[in-house]
């Protein structure tokens, strides 16, 4: 199944957040204390 434009944008945003030092996590694995900056995808 091809990726949607929204999914492709999310991949790019997550990569940018990671490059900026944020920890990107799934909501089911969320640990707000994993690092200084924590983001969760929608």
C-alpha positions, 0 to 999 in steps of 0.5 A, spaced: 500 500 500 503 506 498 504 512 503 499 517 503 502 525 503 500 525 510 504 519 512 510 521 508 510 528 511 510 525 518 516 521 516 520 527 515 517 531 521 519 525 525 526 525 522 527 533 523 525 532 531 530 526 532 535 531 528 533 536 533 534 532 539 527 530 541 525 523 542 519 521 538 515 515 541 509 511 540 503 513 544 503 506 547 510 506 549 510 513 551 515 515 557 515 523 558 522 522 562 526 519 556 529 525 554 529 532 555 524 533 549 519 528 547 514 528 541 509 523 540 506 522 533 498 523 532 
